[in-house]
Amino acid sequence: MAQGGVTSGSGSTSQYAGLGLVWGTQWGADWFGGRVGYHTELQLNRWNADQAGGGNKGFYQLAVLPIFRTRTDGGRSRFYAEGGIGPSVFDDVYRTRSKSFSTAFQFTNVLGAGYNFGLARQHEVGVRVMHVSNGSIKSPNPGENLVVLRYSYNF
């Protein structure tokens, strides 16, 4: 399975948009009457962060996210829940008017839900809560939380 998609999100001091590629595996397991599977996402994201003194600055982020996804009804449900964590790197140390990361390297965590539609279930929409931080490898580590809307197409 291959998939491409777009994302858009917002946090308290930043906005976010991204493009991504998804590739799946044949791995899956029955789990509590449903089915859990695994895929990996490669994301290129653009962040726009409000700056002290006004204006904003753009940052690029590259992320690789292993995602576990579960569906009910033996895996046949069009609805899903998902979660994952993976490494990411910004092109510069991320700073907003109210917070400053200490490293360009970060971890990206996502937790979300969504729905597949279309005759072959080729379209997908979802919502995610995303947290980005360096996992306390260096201080300060204020992190950033966003709500992300996601659309993707399976091809």
SEMAR-776882 format. One record per residue (C-alpha): x, y, z. Coordinates in steps of 0.2 Angstrom, whole numbers, padded with zeros to 4 digits, always signed. Layout:
! residues N
XYZ;...
This chain:
! residues 155
+0000+0000+0000;+0006+0017-0004;-0002+0033+0001;+0000+0052-0001;-0008+0066+0009;-0008+0083+0016;-0010+0089+0034;-0014+0106+0042;-0014+0110+0060;-0013+0124+0073;-0006+0127+0090;-0006+0141+0103;+0008+0151+0094;+0011+0142+0077;+0002+0135+0062;+0007+0119+0052;+0005+0112+0035;+0013+0097+0028;+0015+0084+0014;+0018+0065+0017;+0020+0048+0010;+0014+0032+0019;+0020+0015+0016;+0012+0000+0024;+0017-0018+0028;+0008-0034+0027;+0010-0036+0046;-0006-0036+0056;-0013-0045+0071;-0030-0049+0079;-0033-0038+0094;-0048-0038+0105;-0060-0042+0091;-0052-0030+0079;-0036-0029+0069;-0020-0019+0072;-0008-0015+0058;+0007-0005+0056;+0013+0008+0043;+0027+0021+0042;+0025+0040+0037;+0038+0051+0030;+0032+0069+0032;+0039+0086+0026;+0031+0100+0036;+0031+0119+0036;+0028+0128+0053;+0024+0146+0054;+0028+0153+0072;+0024+0169+0079;+0039+0179+0085;+0043+0191+0099;+0041+0209+0093;+0028+0203+0079;+0029+0194+0063;+0033+0176+0061;+0046+0164+0055;+0045+0148+0045;+0053+0132+0050;+0054+0116+0040;+0053+0099+0049;+0057+0081+0042;+0049+0067+0052;+0048+0048+0051;+0034+0041+0061;+0030+0022+0064;+0011+0022+0066;+0000+0008+0074;-0018+0008+0068;-0032-0002+0074;-0050-0005+0067;-0064-0014+0075;-0075-0028+0067;-0061-0039+0063;-0052-0025+0054;-0066-0021+0042;-0073-0005+0050;-0070+0011+0040;-0066+0020+0056;-0049+0018+0064;-0039+0024+0079;-0020+0026+0078;-0004+0032+0087;+0014+0033+0085;+0031+0041+0089;+0046+0045+0079;+0061+0056+0076;+0060+0073+0067;+0072+0087+0064;+0069+0105+0061;+0080+0116+0049;+0084+0128+0064;+0080+0128+0082;+0061+0131+0084;+0057+0147+0093;+0040+0156+0095;+0036+0172+0105;+0033+0162+0121;+0045+0147+0119;+0061+0141+0113;+0067+0123+0109;+0085+0119+0114;+0088+0107+0099;+0083+0105+0081;+0081+0086+0084;+0064+0082+0091;+0052+0068+0094;+0035+0068+0086;+0020+0059+0095;+0003+0057+0087;-0013+0051+0093;-0028+0051+0082;-0044+0044+0073;-0051+0044+0056;-0062+0037+0042;-0059+0029+0025;-0072+0032+0011;-0074+0029-0007;-0078+0013-0017;-0061+0006-0013;-0059+0015+0003;-0045+0025-0006;-0049+0042+0003;-0045+0045+0021;-0049+0059+0033;-0043+0060+0051;-0039+0071+0066;-0023+0070+0076;-0016+0077+0092;+0002+0080+0089;+0016+0083+0102;+0033+0088+0097;+0047+0089+0110;+0065+0083+0112;+0061+0070+0125;+0071+0080+0139;+0088+0076+0131;+0092+0095+0133;+0084+0110+0142;+0073+0119+0139;+0061+0107+0132;+0044+0117+0132;+0037+0106+0118;+0023+0111+0106;+0005+0104+0105;-0006+0105+0089;-0022+0098+0083;-0020+0092+0065;-0032+0088+0051;-0027+0075+0038;-0032+0070+0021;-0024+0056+0011;-0027+0045-0004;-0022+0027-0006;-0014+0023-0023;
